[in-house]
Amino acid sequence: MNELTFPIAPFGVRLGTRLEGKGAREKLLVTLESIPEPGRLIVSLDGVEVLSGSFADETIALSCARLATGEYGDRYLVVRSPSLEIAEDLSHKLERRHLAMFCLIDGRIEVLGQLAFPMRETLELVNKLKETTAKELSELLGIRHNACLHRVGKLTELRLIRREEIGSAGPHRAYRLFSVIYT
């Protein structure tokens, strides 16, 4: 997967207003669009001391919302933060918008925002396997194939996994699923 890093610190170490966030979002989206598909943009919070909810919502959560519409094709956003505390307001803003995204913190992977336990369970398994199929995933989770397809569809919409259709198996479509963190 093609990858670029977008540092937030050049916009300031104490980021607070929506107006500041709007300028940063415009540059973030231009950078995102410049990545060849499939692409991943790491939004780096390194060097940021304060990330207010207003700035986080305007810059990152709104970008995440636009990404979820499919507007930016096969591209993904991931946040990298020196601490969970700095990303906390972002997590709340994502939750209010019914969105979720990955946050990398000291080698750990956290999910920011709203994601129910069954979805987290499915996401963790996709990340563990790195690449799988919906059929294999449903068998490993012990759930019906159509329930798995529902979970996979939602995780794909949230841009937490990458899905490629590989044909059909009986009445169901067949998909190959990829981790957006480990590819």
ROLO-772213 format. One line per 10 residues: number of its first residue (from 1); their letters; for each residue x, y, z of C-alpha. Coordinates in pm, 1 decimal. Example, Ala and Ser with C-alpha at 12.3 -4.5 7.8 and 13.67 -1.06 7.14 Angstrom:
1) as) 1230.0:-450.0:780.0  1367.0:-106.0:714.0
! end
This chain:
1) mneltfpiap) 0.0:0.0:0.0  126.6:347.5:-87.1  181.7:564.6:218.0  251.2:927.5:307.3  269.1:1105.6:641.8  87.6:1433.2:705.9  230.4:1614.4:1011.8  -12.8:1831.1:1209.2  256.5:2010.7:1417.2  340.4:2267.0:1141.9
11) fgvrlgtrle) -7.0:2413.5:1205.8  89.6:2469.1:1571.5  158.9:2277.4:1889.4  -159.6:2400.2:2059.5  -441.5:2364.1:1809.1  -780.5:2494.5:1905.7  -1007.3:2656.5:1648.9  -1224.8:2530.9:1365.9  -1077.6:2798.1:1139.2  -727.0:2657.7:1195.8
21) gkgarekllv) -869.5:2311.6:1139.6  -1033.2:2406.5:809.9  -700.9:2521.4:664.4  -531.3:2203.6:782.6  -814.6:1986.8:641.6  -782.0:2142.2:297.0  -410.7:2056.0:288.6  -473.2:1710.0:436.5  -726.0:1625.0:164.4  -494.7:1747.1:-113.7
31) tlesipepgr) -221.8:1522.9:29.2  -463.5:1228.6:59.8  -573.3:1268.0:-300.6  -210.2:1274.6:-418.6  -143.8:920.0:-292.2  -179.9:652.5:-563.2  -447.2:392.4:-482.7  -445.1:193.1:-266.4  -310.5:456.9:-32.8  -278.7:527.4:335.8
41) livsldgvev) -222.4:870.2:488.8  -72.2:870.9:837.1  -186.1:1185.4:1019.0  94.7:1248.3:1265.8  20.6:1422.5:1595.6  389.2:1407.1:1691.9  493.1:1742.2:1839.0  133.9:1846.1:1917.1  73.6:1935.3:2283.0  -298.1:2021.0:2265.6
51) lsgsfadeti) -548.5:1903.2:2005.3  -888.2:2055.8:2078.5  -1210.5:1886.0:1981.7  -1293.9:2169.4:1741.2  -966.1:2140.2:1550.0  -977.0:1758.7:1555.8  -1335.1:1753.6:1427.5  -1273.1:2006.0:1151.7  -945.5:1854.5:1032.1  -957.5:1481.3:1091.7
61) alscarlatg) -1317.6:1375.6:1166.5  -1461.4:1564.9:867.8  -1189.1:1417.1:644.2  -1277.2:1072.8:778.3  -1646.6:1138.6:703.7  -1568.5:1235.9:344.3  -1349.2:928.8:306.7  -1639.5:708.7:423.7  -1854.2:837.3:135.2  -1610.0:684.6:-113.0
71) eygdrylvvr) -1511.0:1028.3:-244.1  -1139.0:948.6:-221.7  -1142.9:598.2:-366.7  -920.7:326.4:-224.2  -749.5:546.5:35.4  -733.5:531.5:414.2  -657.7:762.4:708.5  -468.3:650.8:1017.9  -366.5:873.0:1309.9  -32.1:839.9:1484.4
81) spsleiaedl) -17.6:997.9:1829.4  243.4:1010.8:2105.3  -34.9:941.8:2358.6  -399.5:842.7:2375.1  -466.6:1157.4:2579.3  -382.4:1382.0:2281.7  -620.3:1184.2:2057.2  -902.0:1168.6:2315.8  -1104.2:1464.8:2184.0  -1072.6:1326.8:1831.3
91) shklerrhla) -1214.9:995.9:1952.7  -1517.7:1175.7:2100.4  -1576.6:1369.6:1777.8  -1556.2:1051.2:1570.1  -1799.0:880.5:1807.0  -2051.9:1163.5:1768.5  -2029.5:1123.5:1391.5  -2061.2:740.6:1414.4  -1713.7:701.4:1267.0  -1400.8:514.4:1370.6
101) mfclidgrie) -1035.4:513.5:1273.4  -705.1:357.8:1372.1  -463.1:533.1:1603.7  -103.2:413.6:1633.1  47.2:478.5:1977.3  392.7:345.4:2068.7  354.9:33.3:1854.9  -1.6:-33.2:1975.4  -310.4:-6.4:1761.1  -616.0:159.7:1913.4
111) vlgqlafpmr) -951.1:225.1:1749.5  -1082.3:576.1:1803.0  -1452.4:655.0:1778.0  -1756.1:430.9:1777.5  -1721.6:60.5:1703.7  -1936.9:-207.5:1868.2  -1774.2:-519.3:2013.6  -1873.1:-757.3:1727.6  -1719.5:-513.8:1478.7  -1402.4:-481.5:1688.8
121) etlelvnklk) -1379.7:-860.8:1710.2  -1403.7:-889.8:1331.6  -1155.1:-607.5:1277.3  -901.8:-759.9:1517.1  -921.7:-1091.4:1332.0  -871.7:-925.9:991.8  -568.9:-740.9:1132.1  -430.8:-1060.5:1282.2  -470.5:-1251.7:954.1  -358.4:-952.5:740.7
131) ettakelsel) -546.9:-1102.2:444.7  -848.3:-1333.3:441.3  -1182.9:-1399.1:275.0  -1530.6:-1331.3:409.1  -1596.7:-1706.7:400.0  -1288.8:-1786.9:609.2  -1367.2:-1501.3:845.5  -1726.2:-1618.8:903.6  -1600.1:-1970.3:981.0  -1334.3:-1844.5:1225.3
141) lgirhnaclh) -1585.2:-1616.2:1398.7  -1852.1:-1887.9:1406.4  -2116.6:-1662.8:1249.6  -2341.0:-1690.4:943.5  -2186.9:-1574.7:616.6  -2443.3:-1298.3:563.8  -2377.8:-1165.6:917.3  -2008.1:-1158.9:834.8  -2078.2:-974.7:508.4  -2272.4:-713.3:705.5
151) rvgkltelrl) -1977.4:-659.9:942.7  -1728.9:-651.7:655.7  -1945.9:-399.6:470.4  -1957.8:-166.7:768.9  -1582.9:-197.4:836.7  -1514.9:-126.1:468.9  -1743.1:177.3:474.7  -1559.3:307.5:781.2  -1230.5:255.4:590.0  -1098.1:18.4:859.5
161) irreeigsag) -1043.2:-272.3:619.6  -989.0:-303.3:247.1  -1224.8:-527.7:48.6  -1191.5:-660.9:-305.1  -1466.3:-858.6:-476.4  -1324.0:-1181.7:-618.7  -1641.9:-1334.5:-761.1  -1942.4:-1506.8:-614.6  -1999.2:-1824.1:-417.9  -2357.2:-1937.5:-462.5
171) phrayrlfsv) -2598.1:-1664.7:-356.7  -2320.2:-1458.6:-192.5  -2045.1:-1241.0:-330.1  -1692.0:-1354.7:-249.8  -1449.8:-1098.9:-107.7  -1081.7:-1086.7:-23.4  -1023.5:-870.2:282.7  -705.5:-685.5:375.8  -581.5:-513.1:686.9  -514.6:-144.2:619.0
181) iyt) -257.1:-142.9:899.0  -47.5:-445.5:803.6  -34.9:-415.5:423.6
! end
